[in-house]
Amino acid sequence: MNIEQMKSVLREIVTRTDLTPCVVGHRGVGKSAGIAQVCREIGHRYVPLRLGQMEVGDLVGIPYREGETMHWSRPSWWPTEGDPPAVVHCDELNRAQQEDTLQAIFQFVEPPLSAGQRALHTHKLAPKHKVIVTINPPDGTYQVTPLDRALVDRMVMLYVETDYSCWSRYARQQDFDAGVREFLAANQNLLAGTSLPMEMEAEPSERGWEMVSILRRSCRFPRELEMEVYAGIIGKEAAIAFLRWQSEQQSRPLTASDILDRWPEVSARAGAQREDSHGATISSLVDHLRGETELSDQQEENLVSYLDTLPRDLRFALVKSLLTIPHVALRLASDRHDRVVLEAIRAISGEAG
């Protein structure tokens, strides 16, 4: 993805989740500038940390005693509960020169998936503050430390590449020298040097699928970026297989179980179904309900919500079938369903007359 796409993805992740994005890109592509711009746009304070220049004490604080108890002083950069929302940018994560520095920051970049708080040693980070990581790729052209699988597994890896169109818009906004802009317009291959591939291949894991689930429920990514984002968590092969499966599922008719038990997840699909698909769904519902002895209150609400999405003729047809099932007919006769069901019942009564 390019810088503009990276910014749109970061904006979604930072404002809607507690996950930790890790932006991977070559020098000079605009990672840090893009993150700072996102912070301005969402109204968060930008707190940069150059981890390649920091020691453990800069992160966890200096120890001191109170009586018989050891404490660690809060680092000056640490955003407190009373501070405005901030984004802590952990830059150069894989340039940390000391192994213990990398181990200390490990805890900080781990997202609080279990409704806890992000922490660094004894310091707890308020949920309104977020964390973003950036690194150069370990392709042999940078003096960086390889990140182990456990650390990569805790972040959403986003790979950013140079893009002339994106750079050109930025150059115009910043009023770069006209000669430079004109030269690069004619020689786009000289915008940035050719670099080796950046992929630090992620692999599927239980934590990774949990992160994908959080993103799917909380964020909305452009279709062309969705695979890239998920591939940065569970790997390209798993991401492609998952999205292909999703596409196949979207094209099949909804089942009775979809309508009755998973309505909030499938309501948009129900509204977009073709008439022949609705026919299959209606048959599935009627067959299922004839074999059931009772509907739960939630299933009743889901069934009526589905009726409300149907075109008039299909709604009449389904209500007519449902009224032949005694336990369902009793549910549909409730006054609170008059808006959705009453018109269909009157039409059916008129047919009988």
N, C-alpha and C positions, 0 to 999 in steps of 0.2 A: 504494500500500500504506500501511497505518497503521504506527504506531511498533512495535507488537508484532510485526507481520509483518516489518518492517525488522530488528528484533533477531534474529529466527529466521534470516533470510537472511544477515545479517552473521556470525552464529555459525558457520554452515556454511562461508562463504567464508574467514573468518579462520583457522579451525581445520583446514581441509582443503586449502587452496590458498595460493599466493603472490600471487594477484591483488589488485588495488587497488579496493575498492569506493568509489564517490563518491556520497554521499547528498545529494540535491537536495531542498530543502524551504524553505518560508517561515519567517520569524522566529517563534520561540516554539513551534514544533510539537514540540520535544523531541529534536532530532537529537543534540545533544551529550550530554544526559542519558542517552539510550538507548545511545549508544556506551560511555559510562562504565559503565553497568550491565552491558553485554555483557562488558566487560573484567573486572569483578568476578566474573561468573558463570563465566568460563573461566579465571580465575586469572592474568590478565595485568595488568601494571602499565600504568596509563593515563598517556600522555605527551602533553599538549595543546600544540599550536603555533598561536598566533594569527598567521597569515601576514600579515594586514593591518597588523601592528605591527612586522614584522621586516624587516631589511635583509639583503643578501647575506652580510655577515660573520657575522650571527647563524646562518646556515645552514651555510656552508662553513668557518667558522672564520677566525681572523686569521693572515696569513702570517708566517713567521719563517724565519731562515736557520740551517742547520747546515753550516758550511764554505761550499762552493760550491753547496749544494743548498737549494732553497726547499721549505718544508713549510707545511701549514695545521693550526693547532691544532684539536683536537676540540671541538665545541660542548658546553657543559655538559649540554644535554638529551639528547645522543646516547647511546642504550643500547649498552653494550659487549658483547663476547662473554661476559664473566663475569656480566653482570647477569641477573636473572630475566626470563622472556619479557615483552615489552612490546608495546603497540599505540601507535604514534605517530599522533596525530590531527591531520592537517593541516587546521585549521579556516580558513574564509574564504579558500580558495585563490584565488578570483577577486576578492578585495579587496586582493591584493598591489599596493601603490602604485607600485612601481618595476618596469619591464619586466625588468631583470636579475634581480630577486628571483623573478619568475615563471619565467624561463628556468632559474634555478638549481634550483628545486624540481621542474622538469619531469623531470629524471633520476631524482629520488627516488621519484616516484609511478609510474614505469614498472615494471611487474612483471618479475621476472627469469625470462622464459619459457624461456630456453635453459640452464637449470640453473646460472646464474650467481648472483651476489649483488646485491641491491639496493644502490645506491651514491648518494652525494651528494659530487660532486667526487672527492677522494681517499679519502674515508671509505667503508668497506664495512660494510653492515648484516648482522649475523648472521641466518641464515634463520629462527631462532625468533622474531625480532621482525617485526611486521606493520605495515602502513600503511593508514589509512582517511582519506578526504578528505570534507569537507562544504563545500557552497556554497549560497548563495541563488540562486534562478533569475534569469537575465538577462531579466526581463520588463518592465524600465523603471521598476520601483518601488524598486530598490536601486542604490546607487552601486557597481557592480561592473564588472570588466573581462571582455569576452567571451573565452571560452576557444576556442583554435583547434582545428580538426578533429583535428590530430595528437595533441593532449593528451587530448581526449575519447575518442579511439580507444584509449587505453591504460588506460581505467578501466571498471569495471562501474557504469553509472549506475543508481541506485535512486531513484525519485521517491516522496517521503513526503508524505502529506496529513493534515490534521486529521481526527479521528474521535472522535465523542462517546463511544461505548462504551469505547474505549481510554482516553480522558481520564478518564472516570468511575471506572474501576477504579483508575487512578493516584491520583485525588483521594481515594478512600476509603482507600487504603493510606497516603497521606501525611497523612490526617486534616485535609483542607481544611475551611474554615469551612462549617458546615451550610447557612447561608443562601445562600452562593455555589453550592453543589452543588444545592440545591433549585431555585434560580432557573434555572440552566442546564439542569436536567432538563426544565423547562417551556419553555425558550427555547433550544433547541439550535442554532438558527441564529446565536446571538450568541456561540458559543464562540470563533469566529475570524472575522475579516473575510473577505469574499469576495475571492479573489485571482485573478489571471490564470493561464492554463495554464502549467505549468512545463516542458513538454517541450523538451529540447535534442536534437532527433532524431538518433540514432545512424544510421550507415550500415554496410552490410556491408563487411568487409575481410578480408584473409587473417589478420591478427592477431585480428580479432574472432571469426572461426570457430574459431581455435585456442583462444581463451578459452572459447567455448561448449563445445568438446570437453573442456577441463579441468573445467569445472563439471559436465558430464554424467557424467564418470567419477568425480569425487571427491565431489560434493555430492548431497543429497537435499532438494529443495524441495517444498512442498505444490503440488499440481497447479494450484491457482488462482493461484499466484505464479510458476510457471515461465515463462509467456509474458512477464510483466513484467520478470523478470530478464534473459532473453535479448534482449528488445526494447531494454534499456539498453545492449546491446553491438552488435547488428547491425541495430537498427531494428525497428519494429513490423511492417512488411510482411514482412520476411524471417523474423522470429520466427514469425508466424502461418503462413506457408507451410511452414516447417520442421516445426512441431508438427503441422500438418495432415498432412504427408507421413508423419511418424512414426506418427500414428494409423492411417493407411491401411496402413502397413507392418505394424503390430501385428496387423491383422485378417487378413492374408493367410497362407496356410500356409507353413511353413518349407520351404526348398529343400534339396537335397543339399549345396550349397555352404555354406549356413547351418550345417548339422549338422557337416560335416566340417572346415570351415575357420574358423568363427566361433562355436564352441560356448560359450565363456565369455560372449559377448555375448547369445546367444539362449537360454540354458538356462532362464531364467525363463519365456520365452514358450513354450518346448516343454512345460514342466510345466502350462501353462494352456490348451494347445490342446484344442479339441473333437475328438471321435473322427473326424468327417469330415475335419477338417484333418490329423489324423495320417495318415489314409488317403492324402491327396495327398502328404504328406511321404515316406511309405514308398514310394510309387510312384516319386517323384523319386529317392530313394536307390538303389533297386534298378536303375532304368534307368541311373543315373550309374555305379554300380559295375560293371555288366556291360560298360560301355565302357572302363573303366580297367584298366590292367595291374597296378597296384600301389597299396597304401595306405602312406602314411608312418606312422611310429610315433604321431605326434600325432593323425592322422586316425583311426587305430585306436582310440585312447583316447576320442576324441570320439564315435565311432560306438557304442562300448560304453556310454558315459555316456548317450547318447540311448536306447539299449535299456533302460537301468535306469529311465528315467522313464516308460516305456510301461505301460499296463495289461496284465495277464497275457495276455489273448487276442491283443492286438495285438503283444506281444513275441514270442509263439510264431509268429505269422504272418510277422513280419519275419525272425526267425531262420531259419525254414523256407525263405524265399526266398533269404536270404544264403548258406545252405549249398549252394545250387546254383551258386554263383560260386566256382570253385576257390581263387583267391588270397585271397578274403575268408574262406572256410571254414577255410583254414589259420591265419589270424589268430585266428579265434574259438575254435579248438581249444586255444589256450594255457591252461595251468592257471590263470593269474592271472585269467581271466575266468569261472571256474567259478560264482561266486556269481550272476552275471547271466545266463550263457548255458546252464549245465549243465541246469537244470530244463527249459528249452525243448527242448534236444536230447533229453533222456530222453522227454519227451512226444511228440516227433516219432518217436522210435524205437518207442514204444508203438503209435503209429498204424500204422507200417509193419508191426509184428508182427501 
